[in-house]
Amino acid sequence: MQATNLAIGILCVLGGGIAAQWVAWRFKLPAIVLLFSLGLIFGPGLGILHPGAAIGPYFHPLVSMAVAFIVFEGGLALDLRQWRESGEGVLRLTAAALPINWVLGSLAAHYVGHLPWGTSWLFGAIVVVTGPTVVLPLLRHTKLRPRVAAFLRWEAIVNDPIAAILATLVLECLLIRPSHDGGISLATVEIGPHLLFATMFSIACGIFPAILIKFLSARDMLPEILRIPMILAFVMTVAALCNLIMQGAGLMAATVFGMALANLHVTGMSELQRIKESLGVIVVSCLFVLLTADLPRALLTELSLPIMALTFTVMFVVRPLGIFLSTIGASMSWQERLFVGWIAPRGIVAAAVAGVVGLQLHEAGYPGGDLITPAVFALIASTMILHGFSLRPLARALRLTLSDEPALAIMGANAWSTNLARVVHDRGIPVLLVDTYAPALNKAAGFGIPILRAELLSVEGMESLEERPADYLIAATPDAIYNGLVCARMAPDLGRQRVFQVSPGIARLDLYHGLSRDSRGKVLGEPGWNFSYIDSLYAKGWRFGSHVMEEHVEEADLLSGPGMLFMIIRKGSAIWIFSAEDAIPAEPAAGDIIVMLLPPAPAAASPAAGPMPA
């Protein structure tokens, strides 16, 4: 029976969570809304899952450890260089907006939600957080401009542990010295030194392991097979240790640890980046389903009119007003202030903290303690739905997004790649020509083609590419090995089916003796279309051209024509780049844009009929 329940739990939580993530990716939906709905169905709805009862007293500590991993993942994304670029806005959203939102949220809880003063201050402390478990997935699926994305990212990750500690401090004040009227009597003597020690201890516990990892790595004292396990073990260890000092301090330690690793530039972090992103998706998916499924049905009956009024007051008054007040005089545009003032979805940290402190307050007999959990979960559900579905349309209306068209990056500015970029650009498709050689880029810029002078294998190059993100990549330099390195570097971000390189030669494509498929991109066109071959055709007068399909045509018909098919563009949807390694043929439809390399007029023999170099 227990084995059956375990199997059902794994199927619902892990299988259902990943299925929800795929559906969200495929149909461009906010995954958090699907995960939240899934938990409600499996938990309060059908009664299939009862995580709290099944796991027992270890449920909330396990949730805390999982959240520590998530904020550690977020900390790895906090590069101080990005903070300097948008530092004033980030500082306002963390140092200024947090206390303002706390006060405004507490006032709303008391006067609108009719909660006692002590419970109101606790509610205000919990809801100042905008969790990375919600914000980061939304950012991954929306092409926001880097500056406004940095605002949301830093606010979510930095405020997360601060809000958890703030809620813990308020709870300790209430439990140590509650007043008869339900207000807070600040126990400064007891709380002050405790807070200072917990903060300093958490920062030290976050920085020391990062320095140790760097020290051991630089002296070849840490084998590669142990690097990532040791880092993940440190995350869990420092989080658990600091939570013993003060509840919530572990989140601060995990965040600092991630930030320290990112800014100490420890070598070999690329493998960790890939693993932690995959683990992050699994952890977030499972946590959302589990925490939502653990909600009792009775909780839904406690959603009174004052609680719903409080929810909408926090969303439509408290958050926008707090951001407006904290950013007065800042260098943020009115569009950025309006956007950040609206987008503030709450996530797992708010849910986990509310579940723990609400229970403790209720057991202590504190007035209104039983209303903390329903009030917070009402806000979580509302913000996830409204903010999740409105983020993309609002950002688009405020012109804070990049183009919704699929974007193409071409690495290597030469005569024929510049011609290809110009043809794609003239069709209104975002294209970026990347190279390190300024004269070649200047010629392309003269045609109005967006250019980027950077080394894509450098940190600067990757950060520059984030400002103009691409969905597809073509590596078109004469160096086949370099093309392969670029494609291998970009494949985890774009997808292995979306990075292409000019053929390194037929001999190098052998699966056993040639270049490993993991070390290169998909072949652009046929195996014989190496750089020299395409370059020689261009020198003979071949040029790229495009036309719009008026009716459905089979791919074979396009390939049998006089030109060389390079890509099919479906505006607003995708770019299909022709490759001999395609598993299935393309299906061109009416309205698609066909890009081909065409012979000079009047006509010439198809290159397929001539000799191709090996």
Order of alpha helices (4+ residues) and beta strands (2+ residues): alpha-alpha-alpha-alpha-alpha-alpha-alpha-alpha-alpha-alpha-alpha-alpha-alpha-alpha-alpha-alpha-alpha-alpha-alpha-alpha-alpha-beta-alpha-beta-alpha-beta-alpha-beta-alpha-beta-beta-alpha-beta-alpha-beta-beta-beta
